[in-house]
């Protein structure tokens, strides 16, 4: 009985210590992938891809903000009812 308890305690200790071995999550290639949201999808402007809104110019911050305002207004139920 004492041996079973000792084996169980060692197994529990091994499981608890396994969480201490977590490696830091860093970008392995050293390439920075952060970019502003208005920089676009990499597609050519006004090509009509599924990921760009019509009238939005990739790389133009003012155009991006205008598209956000239009999208937010379309989600407003008070404006949609009238």
Secondary structure, DSSP 4 states (H G I P E B T S, - for coil): -HHHHHHHHHHHHHHHHHGGGPPP---TT-------GGG--SSPTTS--TTS-TT--TT-HHHHHHHHHHHHHHT-HHHHH-
